[in-house]
């Protein structure tokens, strides 16, 4: 039996050797070798494409799974037999889930709320009444209706025995460019060609004529009245002021040769700017200034705040006049100069 098995094994081995030798001989021929190389290259190409596709799919992120509604596995059920002494109350779980306390799955993000532009406009009116002087216009303030927004509201103003209601930014019926800039509880601020002026609600002189005379009481020593230097009718001063404004917007460095400006601080706080004459002292004095004058406001814009510098720069570009609040030798002085080129002859 063993001999027969060995004989069969030898015969099978011989057949395999013969078949293998025949296959190698066939493949060794040039045509068959060329087809074999092509087949091997084709298999390698297929393998490379498959590997590249797997690499690409591995790099591409999986799409975000769609959130499915949460399922309550073990909802809380209220017991109808609960005692009132325990303080338990029925809880509507389905209603609480509808509140979406932590957001709703799949909901689009809510766009941010844009603040109304009226807030920015209100901020631009903050502090414009500081340093503003009483208006000389023939206007009478009869009443005000101030809204919750700072500086907004309506005012009842009388001009030439005619009353009308005006809102902020409305133009008033007087010569020139005069608009209502701000409404306050006891007064309003007017924009008179770039100069802020005050129109007060109560006229003390008019009220005093209606009140019976009473025994005069001693009054504390009042502060010295501000000296008013009005140069608006002086054509030479107007011509000089217009020239200085042109220098300010065309060549600011050239102003350093005609006037010196120095910031003045008290207790670390800016209070104004001290001016001094430059190369031409006569021009400096022609405008009404004196050496050592401390300028505290221009056209009602307080110079103690550095943030007002840019606002003053923009206002003076189109202002019809320049009103300087000056402190001279400890006394207040108001200096007015015209910037209207039409008055120059």
Secondary structure by P-SEA (a helix, b strand, c coil): caaaaaaaaaaaaaaaaaaaaaaaaaaacaaaaaaaaaaaaaaaaaaaaaaaaaaaaaaccccccccccccccccbbbbcccccccbbbbbaaaaaaaccccccccccccccccccaaaaaaaaacccccccccccccccccbbbbcccccccccccccccbbbbbccccccccccccccccccccbbbbbcccbbbbbbcccaaaaaaacccccccccccccccbbbbbccccaaaaaaaaaaaaaaacccccccccbbbbbbbccccccbbbbbbcccaaaaaaaccccccccccccccccccccaaaaaaaaaccccbbbbbcccccbbbbbbbbccccccc
